Amino acid sequence: MGQLEALLLLRADPDKSWDVAQLARRLYVNETEAAAIFAHLVEQGFVVAAAGSTRYDPENLQNRVIDQLAEAYARQLIPITNLIHAKPRGIRAFADAFKIKRDK
């Protein structure tokens, strides 16, 4: 859930840069977890990191999918939240639904 919340948070203001401490406070997680969230989002290409901060990358073509996800999340908050907080198999199925295969 933390990665989705972080991604939607960064997407809401793509011009704003976030550091680990800010993200940790906003998501109510510790800085170690926030750093791991940032690292994963950077690795996947959703956000860009520079000079100790991270920001959403609206120019990344795969982020068009995130725009659609944000719309669905806004319309279906409770069902999506229930799915996210379901047993681990439910979480994995939800995460797998949003995997984007990169062309090599």
Secondary structure by P-SEA (a helix, b strand, c coil): caaaaaaaaaaacccccccaaaaaaaacccaaaaaaaaaaaaaaccccccccbbbbccccccaaaaaaaaaaaaacaaaaaaaaaccaaaaaaaaaaacccccc
